[in-house]
Amino acid sequence: MTAAGPALVPAPRHALVLGASGLIGRHLTATLAAAGATVTAGVRSAGSAARVEQWLTARGVTSGIRTAIVDFDSDQIVSAGASSLADVTEIHNCAGSYRFGMSADEARRANVGIVEKVVDLGAEISGLRRIVHISGYRVGGQDPSSVPWSDDHRTTIYRELGAYEASKVESDAIFQARANDHGIPWTVVNPSSVIGDSVTGESDQLIGLATTIGQLWDGTSAALPGDRETFLPVVTVDYLAAFMAAAAVDAAASGQSYWVLDDDTPPLADLLTDAGRHLGARVPRLRVPTSIIKKLPRSISGVDPETLTFLSSDHYPTDSAKHLAARHSIRMPDVGSSLERWVDHLAAGRFGQAVSADRRFTVYDRTRTFELGAPDSPRVIFPGLPLNADTWAEVARTIGARAVDLPGLGLSGGSGIDDWERWLPAVLAGRYTHIVGHSIGAAAAVVAADRWRAGVSSLTLVAPFFLQEAKGTASLPKWLSRAYLKHVTPSRLSRRLTGSTTSAAVLVSSATDLRRRSAASVADHLGRARSQQWRGELVAALLRFDGPVRIITGSNDPLTSAMIDRLRSQPNVEMIEIAHAGHHPQLTHAGELVAHLRKR
């Protein structure tokens, strides 16, 4: 009998992630690194590599990551060749094109062509133990024995399904067939609509379901698509990444396809209704069945024809995926909470119009509140009417502050001034805060200082309306102010507030908020600002505050002479005037304003 040799030690885990700059690829890279794997992130350019590295570093992933430039249009997709990947043990193919409106040839190059080259690359890596390929829940489960497709069959499928979905169907079949031909162990993952991280909501993917929610948010949706049976399932990107990382090393997953989705996803119309209500958007009562949507021209339905196959009542074979997840202790997060966090992330970024990592919604005493800037900063900015926190974004970031939309204004929920009594102490949250209040925000700052003195260190009041003459839009009847604000364009708003259209680009978000939902609330605030009683109460509260006060005004927007005389006698008050500025110096004289704000 021959003596047994030493046990073979498996090679260290080294994952090549192709498409690492995409939503799934980034999260998968981070998940694999956290599991102890060495990861080579395959990206298409040096710029993409830098962005991926920056994204990973921001999330604490600082080791175990390499990058490689890949070119799927080249015969050799990795410039250094397969020999540079000799120690790779698994490949995750997240590459491809998720885009509607492509031609059949373009879609085949983007999806089918990539699959062929990925499998061929894998065949050159001797130590490869698995290729994991992302397919899709509507296209997975194809028969590899059908490959190669005939020209007639391909033409029919592409005509029936549209270029994107057809290319994914063909890719699924070709991936399995080609991997089998090369003798490469494979796993196919068929995810449903991928939404943001279950904890942070983070996602930069704005196609598909996100587009529909965006239409609800901006008020362009006249009806909800589908009926009570229409099922468009979702899965969070962190769950999907964890599943893929586990599947790559699960022996039972070799040669298997898994449908990865949350069976508890609400029917589409209910999902959209919940999302719209969470966003404070108007939710259409009309629901249009898919059969009718399919008959309508796109100009009326607003639905891309290629997305119609996703509007289905079908359910999917998820048991095997659930068993694999259970073997690896991967828990499906609560779908309701995950959807809300994803929707919050989309709205905080204005559905791709304002992309930065420091934008978020926070709940302060039951009021969903938008804020941007440094989350834990002891400096807080309350914006003025009729604008929002976005108009203070650069100032906030420059001075290390957070700008917070007041209740009922900008992107924040709530009803308005009546919420301040419970909302303000929640925002202060025990911090010793310096508050910068602009216009109506100056009133909120003074109320906070007067009611919760222990939480306020000092005040900066920029253009405090209650120390000035009542003027402008504040003197209009509420109904007329509301009508004007609801239809005002960024250019008209800029001209009215600053005397020129120079700030129009900065005011796009404010005009959008006014049109969407805040015009009535702004009109109510303007009406309240006319109250002589309230103005008097605010002056009295300001004079009671014994901490440092700085008042910044523009020379074209002065305090009343009576208030100037009165405040000069207050030892804790400093008055600053910015030459040639008006009521909105953050728009017209930001540099000078920042210089003054930095002094404290």
C-alpha positions in Angstrom: 0.0 0.0 0.0 1.3 3.4 -1.0 1.5 5.9 1.9 -0.8 8.8 1.5 1.0 12.0 0.5 0.6 15.4 2.2 -2.9 17.0 1.9 -3.0 19.6 -0.9 -3.6 23.1 0.4 -6.0 25.1 -1.8 -4.5 28.1 -3.5 -5.3 31.5 -1.8 -8.4 33.0 -3.1 -7.8 35.5 -5.9 -10.9 37.0 -7.7 -10.9 38.9 -11.0 -14.0 41.1 -11.1 -14.8 42.3 -14.5 -17.0 45.4 -14.6 -15.7 46.4 -11.2 -16.6 50.1 -11.7 -20.3 49.3 -12.0 -22.8 49.2 -9.1 -22.6 45.5 -8.6 -18.9 45.2 -9.4 -17.9 47.8 -6.8 -19.9 46.2 -4.0 -18.7 42.7 -5.0 -15.1 43.9 -4.9 -15.6 45.2 -1.4 -17.3 42.1 -0.2 -14.7 39.8 -1.6 -11.9 41.9 0.0 -13.8 41.7 3.3 -13.9 37.9 3.0 -10.1 37.9 2.7 -9.7 37.4 -1.0 -7.2 39.2 -3.2 -9.2 41.1 -5.8 -8.2 42.3 -9.2 -10.7 45.0 -10.2 -11.0 44.9 -14.0 -11.9 48.4 -15.4 -11.8 50.0 -18.7 -9.6 53.1 -18.0 -7.2 54.6 -15.5 -9.9 57.0 -14.6 -12.3 54.2 -13.7 -9.5 52.5 -11.7 -8.9 55.7 -9.7 -12.7 56.1 -9.0 -13.0 52.5 -7.8 -10.0 52.9 -5.5 -11.4 56.1 -4.1 -14.8 54.5 -3.6 -13.3 51.5 -1.8 -11.0 53.6 0.4 -14.0 55.7 1.5 -15.5 52.5 2.8 -12.4 51.3 4.6 -11.2 48.9 2.0 -7.5 49.7 1.7 -5.7 46.4 1.1 -6.0 43.3 -1.1 -7.1 45.3 -4.2 -5.3 45.5 -7.5 -6.6 47.0 -10.7 -6.2 45.9 -14.3 -7.2 47.7 -17.5 -9.4 45.6 -19.7 -10.4 46.2 -23.3 -13.2 44.0 -24.6 -12.7 45.3 -28.1 -9.2 43.8 -28.2 -8.3 40.3 -29.0 -6.5 40.1 -25.7 -8.8 41.8 -23.2 -6.1 42.1 -20.5 -3.1 44.0 -22.0 -0.6 42.0 -20.1 -2.2 38.7 -21.1 -3.6 35.8 -19.2 -0.1 35.1 -17.8 -0.5 38.1 -15.6 -3.6 36.5 -14.0 -2.0 33.1 -13.4 -3.0 33.0 -9.7 -6.6 34.0 -10.3 -8.9 31.3 -8.9 -12.3 32.8 -9.8 -13.7 35.3 -12.3 -16.9 37.3 -11.7 -18.3 38.7 -14.9 -20.2 41.9 -14.0 -19.4 43.5 -17.3 -21.8 44.3 -20.1 -24.2 47.0 -21.0 -27.5 47.6 -19.2 -29.1 50.0 -21.5 -32.2 50.2 -23.7 -32.3 51.6 -27.2 -29.3 49.7 -28.6 -29.3 48.2 -32.0 -29.1 44.4 -32.2 -25.4 44.5 -33.3 -24.5 46.9 -30.6 -26.2 44.8 -27.9 -24.5 41.6 -29.2 -21.1 43.3 -29.1 -21.7 44.6 -25.6 -23.1 41.5 -24.0 -22.6 38.3 -26.1 -19.1 39.3 -27.3 -18.0 40.0 -23.8 -19.2 36.7 -22.5 -17.3 34.8 -25.2 -14.1 36.7 -24.4 -14.4 36.2 -20.7 -14.8 32.4 -21.0 -11.9 32.3 -23.5 -9.8 34.2 -20.9 -10.8 31.8 -18.2 -9.7 28.9 -20.4 -6.1 30.2 -20.4 -5.9 30.4 -16.5 -4.9 26.9 -15.3 -5.8 27.4 -11.7 -9.3 28.8 -12.3 -11.9 27.1 -10.1 -15.0 29.0 -11.1 -16.5 31.7 -13.4 -19.6 33.4 -12.0 -21.7 35.2 -14.6 -24.5 37.7 -14.0 -27.4 37.0 -16.3 -30.9 38.1 -15.3 -34.1 36.9 -13.8 -36.1 37.3 -17.0 -33.5 35.7 -19.2 -31.8 33.0 -17.1 -32.1 29.3 -17.5 -31.4 29.1 -21.3 -30.5 25.8 -22.9 -26.8 25.6 -23.8 -27.6 22.8 -26.3 -29.4 25.5 -28.5 -26.0 27.1 -29.3 -25.2 28.1 -32.0 -28.4 29.9 -32.8 -29.6 30.0 -36.3 -29.8 33.4 -38.0 -33.6 33.1 -38.2 -33.9 32.2 -34.5 -31.7 35.1 -33.5 -33.7 37.6 -35.7 -36.9 36.4 -34.2 -35.7 36.6 -30.6 -34.2 40.1 -31.0 -37.4 41.3 -32.7 -39.7 39.9 -30.0 -37.7 40.9 -26.9 -35.7 44.0 -28.0 -32.0 44.2 -28.4 -31.0 44.4 -24.7 -33.0 41.5 -23.3 -32.4 39.3 -26.4 -28.6 39.9 -26.0 -28.9 38.8 -22.4 -30.8 35.6 -23.4 -28.2 34.8 -26.0 -25.4 35.5 -23.6 -26.9 33.2 -21.0 -27.0 30.3 -23.4 -23.5 31.0 -24.9 -21.9 31.4 -21.5 -23.0 27.9 -20.4 -22.2 26.2 -23.7 -18.7 27.8 -24.1 -17.8 27.1 -20.5 -18.8 23.5 -20.9 -16.8 23.2 -24.1 -13.7 24.4 -22.2 -14.4 22.3 -19.1 -14.6 25.4 -16.8 -16.8 25.1 -13.7 -19.4 27.9 -13.8 -22.3 29.5 -11.9 -24.9 31.8 -13.3 -26.6 34.4 -11.0 -30.0 35.7 -12.2 -30.7 38.9 -10.2 -33.9 40.8 -10.4 -33.9 44.7 -10.4 -30.9 45.6 -8.3 -31.6 48.4 -5.8 -29.3 50.2 -3.4 -27.4 49.0 -0.3 -29.8 47.8 2.4 -28.1 50.0 5.0 -27.2 53.1 3.1 -29.5 52.9 0.1 -26.5 53.8 -2.1 -26.9 53.3 -5.8 -26.0 55.2 -8.9 -28.1 53.1 -11.3 -30.9 55.2 -12.7 -32.4 52.9 -15.3 -35.5 50.7 -15.0 -37.5 51.0 -11.7 -35.5 54.0 -10.7 -36.7 55.9 -13.8 -40.3 55.1 -12.9 -39.8 56.3 -9.3 -38.1 59.4 -10.7 -41.2 60.2 -12.8 -43.3 60.0 -9.6 -41.0 62.3 -7.8 -41.0 65.0 -10.4 -44.7 64.7 -11.1 -44.6 63.5 -14.7 -46.3 60.2 -14.0 -50.0 60.2 -14.9 -50.7 56.6 -13.9 -49.1 53.6 -12.2 -48.1 50.8 -14.5 -49.5 47.3 -14.0 -52.3 45.8 -12.0 -52.4 44.0 -8.6 -50.6 41.0 -10.1 -47.7 42.8 -11.8 -44.5 41.7 -10.0 -41.2 43.4 -10.5 -39.0 41.9 -7.8 -36.0 43.6 -6.3 -32.8 42.6 -4.5 -30.3 44.8 -2.7 -26.9 45.2 -4.1 -25.1 44.1 -0.9 -27.2 40.9 -0.6 -26.4 40.1 -4.3 -22.7 40.8 -3.7 -22.6 38.5 -0.7 -24.4 35.8 -2.6 -22.0 35.9 -5.6 -19.0 35.8 -3.3 -20.4 32.7 -1.6 -21.5 31.0 -4.8 -18.0 31.2 -6.2 -16.6 28.9 -3.5 -19.7 26.7 -3.0 -19.0 23.3 -4.5 -22.7 22.6 -5.0 -23.1 25.8 -7.0 -21.0 24.5 -9.9 -23.1 24.2 -13.1 -26.1 25.8 -11.4 -28.2 28.9 -12.2 -29.7 30.8 -9.3 -32.6 33.3 -9.3 -31.7 35.9 -6.7 -34.5 38.2 -5.7 -36.8 39.0 -2.8 -40.1 37.1 -3.0 -41.6 39.6 -0.5 -41.3 42.5 -2.9 -44.7 44.2 -3.1 -46.7 44.2 -6.3 -45.4 46.9 -8.6 -48.3 49.3 -8.2 -48.1 49.0 -4.4 -44.3 49.4 -4.4 -44.6 52.6 -6.4 -47.4 53.9 -4.2 -45.4 53.4 -1.1 -42.3 55.0 -2.7 -44.3 58.0 -3.9 -45.8 58.6 -0.5 -42.5 58.2 1.2 -41.1 60.9 -1.1 -44.1 63.2 -0.4 -45.0 63.0 -4.1 -48.5 63.0 -5.7 -49.3 59.3 -6.4 -51.6 58.8 -9.4 -54.8 56.9 -8.6 -55.1 55.5 -12.1 -53.5 52.1 -12.7 -53.0 51.0 -16.2 -52.7 47.2 -16.9 -49.7 46.1 -18.9 -51.9 44.8 -21.7 -53.1 48.4 -22.3 -49.6 50.0 -21.9 -48.3 47.7 -24.6 -50.8 49.1 -27.0 -50.1 52.7 -26.3 -47.5 54.7 -28.2 -44.4 55.6 -26.2 -45.3 59.3 -26.4 -48.4 58.6 -24.4 -47.3 55.8 -22.1 -43.8 57.3 -21.3 -42.6 53.7 -21.1 -39.6 52.4 -23.1 -41.0 49.4 -25.2 -38.0 47.3 -24.2 -39.1 47.5 -20.5 -42.5 46.1 -21.2 -41.5 42.4 -20.8 -40.5 43.2 -17.2 -44.1 44.1 -16.4 -45.2 40.6 -15.7 -47.1 38.6 -13.1 -44.5 35.8 -13.3 -42.7 34.4 -10.2 -39.4 32.6 -10.2 -37.7 29.5 -8.8 -35.8 30.9 -5.8 -35.6 27.9 -3.5 -32.1 26.9 -4.6 -30.8 30.4 -4.0 -32.4 30.5 -0.6 -30.7 27.2 0.3 -27.3 28.5 -0.8 -27.8 31.7 1.1 -28.8 29.8 4.2 -25.7 27.6 4.0 -23.6 30.7 4.1 -25.7 32.6 6.7 -26.6 35.3 4.2 -29.8 37.0 5.4 -32.2 38.7 3.0 -32.7 42.3 4.4 -36.2 43.7 5.0 -37.5 44.8 1.6 -39.6 47.7 2.9 -36.8 49.3 4.8 -34.4 48.7 1.9 -36.7 50.3 -0.6 -37.2 53.4 1.5 -33.4 53.8 2.0 -32.9 53.4 -1.7 -35.6 55.9 -2.6 -34.1 58.3 -0.1 -30.7 58.0 -1.7 -32.1 58.6 -5.2 -34.1 61.6 -4.0 -31.1 63.0 -2.0 -29.1 62.9 -5.2 -32.1 64.4 -7.2 -32.1 61.3 -9.3 -28.6 61.8 -10.7 -28.7 65.6 -10.9 -26.7 66.2 -7.8 -24.1 63.5 -7.2 -22.0 63.7 -4.1 -21.5 61.5 -1.1 -22.5 64.1 1.5 -26.3 64.3 0.7 -28.8 62.4 2.9 -32.1 62.3 4.5 -32.3 62.1 8.3 -35.3 61.8 10.5 -35.5 64.4 13.2 -38.4 63.8 15.6 -40.5 62.0 12.9 -39.8 64.6 10.3 -37.9 63.4 7.2 -35.3 66.0 6.7 -32.8 66.7 3.9 -29.3 67.9 4.7 -26.0 68.1 3.0 -22.4 68.7 4.1 -20.5 67.4 7.1 -23.0 65.1 9.0 -21.5 65.7 12.5 -20.6 69.3 12.1 -21.4 71.6 15.0 -22.1 74.3 12.4 -25.6 74.1 10.9 -27.0 76.4 8.2 -30.8 77.0 7.9 -31.5 78.3 4.3 -33.9 81.2 3.5 -36.9 81.5 1.3 -37.7 80.5 -1.4 -34.5 78.5 -1.7 -33.1 75.2 -0.4 -30.0 73.7 1.1 -28.5 73.1 -2.4 -28.0 76.9 -2.8 -25.8 76.8 0.3 -23.9 73.6 -0.7 -20.6 75.2 -1.7 -20.6 77.5 1.3 -21.4 74.6 3.7 -18.7 72.4 2.3 -16.1 75.2 2.3 -16.7 76.0 6.0 -17.3 72.4 7.1 -21.0 72.9 7.9 -24.2 71.0 7.2 -27.0 72.8 5.5 -30.5 71.6 6.5 -33.8 72.2 4.7 -36.4 73.5 7.3 -39.6 71.5 7.6 -41.9 71.9 4.6 -39.2 73.5 2.5 -36.7 72.2 -0.1 -36.7 68.4 0.1 -37.7 68.2 3.8 -41.1 66.8 4.9 -43.2 68.3 7.6 -45.7 71.2 7.6 -43.6 74.2 8.4 -43.0 76.6 11.3 -45.4 74.7 13.6 -42.9 71.8 13.5 -40.0 73.9 14.8 -40.9 73.3 18.5 -40.0 69.6 18.3 -37.8 69.6 15.2 -35.2 72.2 16.3 -34.0 70.4 19.5 -33.8 67.2 17.5 -31.5 68.9 15.0 -29.3 70.3 17.7 -29.2 66.9 19.4 -27.2 68.0 22.4 -24.4 69.6 20.3 -23.1 73.0 21.2 -24.0 74.4 17.9 -23.2 77.5 15.9 -26.2 78.3 13.7 -26.1 80.2 10.5 -29.6 81.3 9.7 -30.5 83.0 6.4 -33.7 85.0 6.1 -36.5 82.7 7.4 -33.6 80.5 8.6 -32.5 83.4 10.8 -35.9 83.1 12.6 -35.4 79.4 13.2 -31.9 80.2 14.5 -33.2 82.7 17.0 -36.1 80.5 18.1 -33.5 77.7 18.7 -31.2 79.9 20.7 -34.1 81.3 22.8 -35.8 78.0 23.6 -32.7 75.7 23.9 -29.9 78.0 24.9 -27.7 75.2 26.2 -27.5 73.8 22.7 -26.5 77.0 20.9 -23.1 78.5 21.2 -23.4 81.4 18.8 -25.5 82.8 15.9 -24.8 84.2 12.5 -27.9 85.8 11.0 -27.7 86.5 7.2 -30.3 88.9 5.9 -32.6 88.4 8.9 -36.0 89.5 7.5 -37.4 90.5 10.9 -34.8 93.2 11.3 -35.6 94.6 7.8 -38.5 96.2 6.0 -41.2 93.9 4.7 -40.9 93.9 0.9 -41.0 92.0 -2.3 -43.0 88.7 -2.6 -43.7 88.7 1.1 -46.3 91.5 0.5 -48.3 89.5 -2.1 -51.4 87.5 -1.2 -50.7 83.9 -0.4 -52.6 82.5 -3.4 -50.7 84.8 -5.8 -47.3 84.0 -4.2 -48.1 80.3 -4.4 -49.1 80.5 -8.1 -46.0 82.6 -9.0 -43.6 80.3 -7.1 -45.1 77.1 -8.6 -44.4 78.2 -12.1 -41.3 80.3 -11.7 -38.4 79.3 -13.9 -34.8 79.3 -12.7 -34.0 82.4 -14.8 -36.9 84.4 -13.5 -36.2 83.3 -10.0 -32.5 84.4 -10.4 -33.5 87.8 -11.8 -36.0 88.4 -9.0 -33.7 87.4 -6.2 -30.4 88.9 -7.5 -31.2 91.2 -10.4 -29.7 89.0 -13.1 -29.9 85.5 -14.5 -26.3 84.6 -13.5 -27.5 82.3 -10.7 -30.1 80.5 -12.8 -28.1 77.2 -12.9 -27.7 77.2 -9.1 -31.5 77.7 -8.7 -32.7 74.9 -10.9 -33.2 72.6 -7.8 -35.1 75.4 -5.9 -37.4 75.9 -8.9 -37.9 72.1 -9.1 -38.8 71.9 -5.4 -41.2 74.8 -5.7 -42.9 73.1 -8.7 -43.0 69.7 -7.0 -44.5 70.5 -3.6 -43.0 73.4 -1.6 -44.6 76.5 -3.3 -47.6 76.4 -1.0 -45.4 76.0 2.1 -43.1 78.9 1.0 -46.2 81.1 0.4 -47.3 80.3 4.0 -43.9 81.2 5.4 -43.9 84.4 3.5 -47.3 85.2 4.8 -46.2 84.5 8.4 -43.1 86.7 7.8 -45.5 89.7 7.4 -46.8 89.3 11.0 -45.7 92.3 13.0 -46.3 90.3 16.2 -44.1 87.5 15.2 -41.4 89.9 14.0 -41.5 91.6 17.3 -41.3 88.3 19.2 -38.2 87.4 17.2 -36.5 90.7 17.9 -37.2 90.2 21.6 -35.8 86.7 21.5 -32.7 87.9 19.8 -32.1 90.5 22.4 -32.5 87.9 25.1 -29.7 85.8 23.7 -26.4 86.5 25.5 -24.1 84.5 23.3 -22.1 85.9 20.3 -24.2 87.2 17.5 -23.0 88.2 14.1 -25.4 89.9 11.6 -24.4 89.9 7.9 -26.3 92.0 5.4 -25.7 93.3 1.9 -25.4 97.0 1.4 -28.4 96.7 -1.0 -30.5 94.9 1.6 -29.9 96.8 4.9 -31.5 96.5 8.3 -33.9 99.3 9.3 -32.2 102.3 10.8 -34.1 101.8 14.1 -32.8 98.2 14.4 -29.2 99.3 13.5 -29.3 101.8 16.4 -30.8 99.3 18.7 -28.3 96.5 18.0 -25.3 98.8 18.2 -25.9 99.0 21.9 -25.7 95.2 22.3 -22.1 94.2 23.3 -22.5 90.7 22.0 -23.6 91.8 18.5 -21.3 92.3 15.5 -22.8 93.8 12.3 -21.1 93.2 9.0 -22.1 94.7 5.6 -21.1 93.2 2.2 -20.8 95.9 -0.4 -23.1 95.6 -3.4 -24.8 92.5 -2.0 -28.5 91.9 -1.7 -30.7 89.5 0.2 -28.9 86.4 -1.1 -25.1 86.9 -0.7 -24.6 83.1 -0.9 -25.5 83.4 -4.6 -23.8 86.7 -5.5 -20.9 87.2 -3.0 -20.2 83.7 -1.8 -16.4 84.3 -1.4 -16.9 87.3 0.9 -19.6 85.5 2.8 -17.3 82.5 3.4 -14.5 84.7 4.5 -16.7 86.2 7.3 -18.2 82.8 8.2 -14.7 81.3 8.6 -13.9 83.7 11.4 -16.0 81.8 13.8 
